[in-house]
Amino acid sequence: MIVLARPSFHNGEKMQRLLRILLALFLLAPPALAADGPFLINGAIVTPGRVIQNGWITLQGGKISAISETRPTAAGARTLVTRDIVFPGFIDLHNHPLYGVFPRWHPPKVYPNRYEWRADAGYWQAIQTPEGKLVATRFCDMDAYVEMKALMGGTTSLLGIYRPADTDAVPPCVAGLVRNLDWATGFHGDGVGHERAGNVLGVRPNDLKLSEETLAQIKRGPIDLIAVHLGEGQRNDPDSRAEFARLKDLKLLTPNTAIIHGVALSEADFGEIKAAGASFIWSPRSNFELYGETADIAAAARQRVTMALAPDWSPTGSTNMLAEIVYAKGVIDRQFKGLVSPQQLFEMATSIPARIARIDDKAGSLKPGLAADLFLLRGDASKPFDALVTARPEDVTLTVIDGVPLFGTSDHMSALGVTALETVNLCGQARAINPHAIADGFADITARLTGALRSENLTLAGLAECN
């Protein structure tokens, strides 16, 4: 599956832009890169059981067809030989990606709960008001830009893209660069709207109204994942603490439920979560930025709750999953010493969220038969998990989804047969984008978003936080 982000069209520009896209796709661009391979990638392969130093992974037909310690024989295979570490792609179960076009918001204080900062006039001026305007006019540009930010950090699946507020139609561009777990993954059928995951923004009436589509989906079934924002505030905040009882009253504490944030949850609450077979998603950076504290993951661990990691959003969280892993390592070192190892952090971003979303038979690990969703990272291959939790944005050298190389260094991309590369600057280093990944060109998308944000006296967020 080669996924193309389709731009939105506006007023008199529609025909001109359509012609430019058709020319780029069918006349000027090179032939579409086949996803059937085979591709051979050499490096330190991080499999579920062990790390194979100087191993080989074979990709064919969008799947991992083989992993071996010796170089396989594959006629006509394109081959990439590296000293990099090969990880499965990250699975991000808690994000609000469209906000990723906005620069970081620095809250003027910490808040008792999310209802307080959501009513803050400064927040509305800096983010919420311009976000509403931009979604109405530049949805597909926003989607392409923020999914590229995710892709650059090794994310291959995410949850949280929502439809434009001004239409009931779901734009085809949500089948964009990264697998969208709530709209279009390719796991449950082609096109948009076959997925089995959804977001519930909260348990208060206003948030439930915004989540009506997911609630209706729950009633229709089948649904594999209900991600619910809950207890997002300080631990002693009565409004945040009361939400767990409300969740139970709504009968939303189920084996398919993943509770997001949970800063106000007690150890007894985590015990009930475990007993119900539900899970928990930890987003530490945004918690500390907004509330000055984070969830009691030590209590969650004592109750043996299944726990994943995710960045929330980039205005107060991390740019992407890789950045959140690095941040979480710092929190663990300072506050939860010895509780979570680097390898466990890796699992909280890959195999565990895959299991929570019921896609672990399709993605989340490097093993034959699963989707060819992976990324390569520069670092000490003898200590791959330590390399991961200390990585910089520019350490990612390749990201592949469904067997298609979409982003990486030019030499890695060229070795796998991707030509006519579009180049971007990532933390002072050149990186390449598959020209078929974004139909309208990433530079053009960036320019349009820059202009739209400038009209709101804002700047476009960078692709990563460097240094």
N, C-alpha and C positions, 0 to 999 in steps of 0.2 A: 504494500500500500504506500504510494507516494502521496503525501497530503499537501495540498496547496492552500495557502491562505488567500481568500478572495477579498479584494478590497471593496469598500462601499462606494457607491456612486452618488453624485450630488449634482442636481440642477443641470446647467448647460455643459458641465464637464463630462457627462455620462458617455456620450459617443466617442469623444476624443480619447478618454482613458481606456475605454473598451478596445479601441483600435490599437492603442499602444500595448496593451496586455496581450492581445492576439498576436501582434507582431513579435513581441518578446518570446512568447511561448512557442509559436509555430514557425517563425522565420529566422529569428536571430539567435535563439537559444540552442544549445546542443541538444541532441536527442535525450529523452528522459532516461534517467539512470534506472536500470532494471533492479528490482529488489530481490531477484531470485539468485543472484550471485553465480557461483560460490565465491565468498570472500574468506580469506585466511588471515587471522589477526594473531600476532605473536606478542607475548608479554607475560606478566605475572597474573594468572587467571584466578580470580577470587570465586571459588565454587562454594556451595553450601557446606561441604565437608572439610575442605582444605584449600590452601593456596598453592597452585601449581606454578612453581618458578620456571620461567622460560617455557611456558606451555603454549598451546595452540587452540584457538576456538574457530570453528567453521560455521559460517552463516550462509544459509541458502533458503530461498523462498520465504524470506521474512522470519525464519526460525533459526534457532541454534541447532545445527544438525550433528555436531560432534565437538567434544573437548578432549584433548590428548596431550601427552607429554612429549610426543615426537611429531615432527612435521608430517601432516597427512599428504597423501597424493590426491590431487584434485585437478583434473584436466581443465585448463583454461581459467583457473582461479586467479583472481587478483589478490596479491599478498602484501600485507603490511607487517614489517618486522620492527619491533620497538623494544625499549627498555621500560615501558610504561606499565602501570597497574591497570588491569581490566576489571571494572566493577559492573554489576547490574545497575540499570538506571534507577534513579530515585523515584519513589512514588509519594507524591505530596497530597495528603488528604485534608489539609486545612490551608486554604489560600483564598484571597480575594484578588485575583491577578490583575484585573483591569485597573486597579489603583496603582499598579506598578509604573505607570507613566509619570506619576507625581514625585517630586523630590521629597526627601525625608521630612516628616513633620516632627518638630521638637515640642512636645507638650509643655505648657508653662508650669505645670504642677503634676503631681500624681493624683489620681481620681479614686473615689471609693468604689465605683463600678462603671461599666461601659455606658450606662444611660447618661452619666454626667458628662463624659467627654463628647458623646454624640450630640449633646445639646450645646457644646461650647461654640461661641460665635467665631472664635479664631479657627477652629477646625472647619467650620462651614465655609469660611472665606478661603482658606488655603486648599481645601480638598473637596468637600462634598458638593458645593455649588458648582464649581468648574467641572467636577466629574460628571454631574448630571448633564451638563451642556455637551461635554465631549462624547459621552456615550451616545447621545442622540444623533451626532453628526459623524463621528469617526470610530464607530465601534470596531470595525474590522482592522483598522490601522492599530488601534489600541491592543486588540487581541494578538496581532502578529508581533508587536513590539514586546509585550510582556511574556509571551510564550518563548520568544527568542531569549529573553533574560533567564527564563527557567532552564531552557535547553543548554545555555552556556554553563550552567552549574550542574549539569548531569541529570536533570529531571527529565523523565520520559513519560510520566503520567501525572496528571493533577486533577484536583476537584475544585470547582468554584467559579468557573466562567458562567455568567448569567446573561440572559437575553436582554436586548435593548429595551428600555422602559417604554419607548414610543411605539412598539409593535408587538403583535402576538406571534409573529413569524420568528423562527430561529434561523439566523443567517448561516449559510453553509460554511462561512469562515470559522465557525467554532470547531469544525473538523480541521484544525490548524496544525501547527508544528508538533505540538505535544499531544499525546492521547488525553482527551477530555473525558474523565470518568463519568461525568453527569450528562454528557451530550454525545460524544462520538469517540469510541476507542477502536472500533473495528473488531472488538471481541464478541459482540452480540449482534453483528450484522453491519452491513455497509450503510453509510449515510448517517444522518443525525436523528436522535430521538429513540434509540433502542436500549439505552443504558439502564442499569439497575442500582444507581446511587443518586443520592440527593442531599441537599443542605436544608436544615431547619435553622433559621437565624437566631431563634431564641424561643422561650416558652411564654413570654408575655403576649397579650392579644395582638399588639401591633406587629410584633415580629412573626407571629404565627400567620397573620394576614399576608405578610410578604412571602411566607413559605407555603402558601396554599397549594402551589403546583406539586411540591414534594409530598405534602400531606395527602393529596389526591392520589399520587403515585403509590404511596404506602397502602392505601385502601385497594387500589387496583391490583397491585402486586404483578409479578414478583419483584421484590426489592432486596438487594444484598447489603446495602449500607445506608444508614440514616445518620448523618453527621449533624450533631446538635450543639449549638453554642450554649454553654451553661456555666453558671457560677463564675462569670467573668468579672471579678472585682476583688477587693481585699477580703482576707479571710474573716474579718470581724464585721463585714458589711451585711446587715440583715437582709437587704434586697437580694444580694447575690446568694446568700445561704438558703433563702427560701425557695430558690428555683429548683432544687433537687426534688423537693416534695411535689412541686408543680409538674415536673417531668413524669413522676410516677402516676400522678392523678390523670395525666393525659395518656397513660399507657404507652409511653415512648421509651421506657427502659426495657429493651429487648436484646436478644443475642445479636441483632443486626445494628444496634446503636453504638456509635462512637461519640463519646462526650468530648467536646472541644473546650480547652482552657481549664475549667474546673479549679480555679485558684481558691475558691471558697469551700471546696469539698473537704469534709472531715475524713478521718480514717474509717469511721463507720460507714460513711457514704461509699468509699472505695470498696469496702466489704460487700455492700449491696450490689455495686457495679460488677464485681467479680461473680457473685452468686447468680446474677441475671445473665451472665455470659457476654456482657457488654465490654467495650474497650474504651481507651482513653488516648487523646492526642495532646501532646505537650508542646506549647509554643512559648518558650521562656523569654525570648528577647522582647516581644511585644508586651508580655506580662510585666516585665520590669520597667519598660518605658512608660506604660500607662498607669500601673498600680503600685510600682515599687516593690513588688514581690511576685513570686510564681507559685505554681501548684506544689503541694507536698508530695513530690514523687517518691520520697522515702516511704511514706504511708502507702502509696499505691503499690510500691514494690513489696512491702510487707504483706499486703493483701493479694499479691501475685496477679495484679491486674495486667492485662495485655496492653502495652503502651507503645505508641508510635510518636514520632517527632515531625513537626511541620512548622513553617515560618510565619503563618497567619497572613501577613501582607507586608509590602516593603515600606510604607510610610512610617511605621513604628516597629516592624519586625525585621526580618532579614530579606535580602534581595532574592535569595533562592535557597534551596535545600542545602547546598554545600555550605553556604554562609551560616545557616542556622546550626549545622553540625559543629562548625568551628566555635560558634558562640556558646552552644550547649556544653561543649567540653570545658570552657572557662567557668561556666556556672557550676558544673559538677566538681571541678577542682576546688572552687571557693566554698561551696555550700553543701555538697553531697559527696564528700570525699570517699572514693572507692565504691560508690554505689553502682555506677554504670561505666563499663569499660569502653575503650574505643571501638572494639568489635561489636559490642551491644548497641552503641550509637549507630554504627553502620546498619545493623539489623533493624533498628527502629525507623530507618529511612528506606528500607528495601523489602525484605521478606515479611516483616511484621505488618506494615501497611497493606501489602499484597494479600496477606491472610485476612486482615480486617475487611478489606473490600471484596473478598471472595474471588480474587483473580490470581491466587497463588499457583493455580494450574496453568496460568498463561504468562505471568511476568513476576518480577521481583527477585529472581535468582538466575544464576548462570548455570543452566543444565540443558541437555538435549531435549528438544520438543517444545521448549518455551520460546516466547517471542524474542527476536534478536534486538532487544532494547538494552543498551549498555553505553558506558562511557569509559574513556581512558584518562588516567591521571599520572602526571609526572611525580616522582617521589621515590623514596627508599623502598624498593620492592621486597626487601627482607622484613620490613615492618609496615605492611600495607595499611593497616587500620590507624597507626600513628600518623602515617602520611596523610590519610584522609582528614583526620580531625585537626590538622595544622595546615591544610591546603590553602593556597591563594587562588583567586579567580583564574589567573592565567595558567594555572597548573593543569586545567582540563585541556586535553589535546584532541579529543574526538568525542562526538556524541552520535549514536546510531539509534534510530527507531524503526522497528519493523524491517531491519536489515538494510536501511537506507542511511548512508552517512550524510548528516545534515549540517554539522558544524565541526570545525577543528582547525588544526594547523594546515597550511597549504600542502605540506609534503605528505601528511597523513591522508588528506582528502584526495590528492592526486594519485597516490599509490592505490587507492580503491576506485579509481576511474572517474572521479568527479572533476570536470574541467570547467573553464570559463567561470571561475570562482568570483564571488563578490566578497570583497575584503572589508573587515571592520577592525577598529582599534579596541582592544580589550586590555586595559591597564598598561598601556604603552607597548603592547605586543600585537602584531598582526594576526588576525584569525580569519578564517574563510567560511562562507556560507554557501551551501549547495544552491546554485542559481534556480533550481526548481522548487526550493523550499518555500519561497515567497514569490508569488507570481508577479507582484508589482515592483519588486526590488526593495531591499531593506533601506537603502539610502533615501529613496523617495518617501517611504513610510515615515522615516525619522524626520525628514524635512517638513512633511505636512503636520506631524504632531508638534514639532517645534514651533511652527507658525501658529497653530491653534492655541497652544499654551501661552505663547507670547501675548496673544490678545487678551489673556486673563492675567497678565503680569506674572506669569510663572515660567519656570524653565523645565525642560524635559529631564526626567530622572536619568542618570547614567546607567549603563548596562551592568555595572558592578560597583561595589565599594572597594576601591583599591587601597593597598597598603594598610 
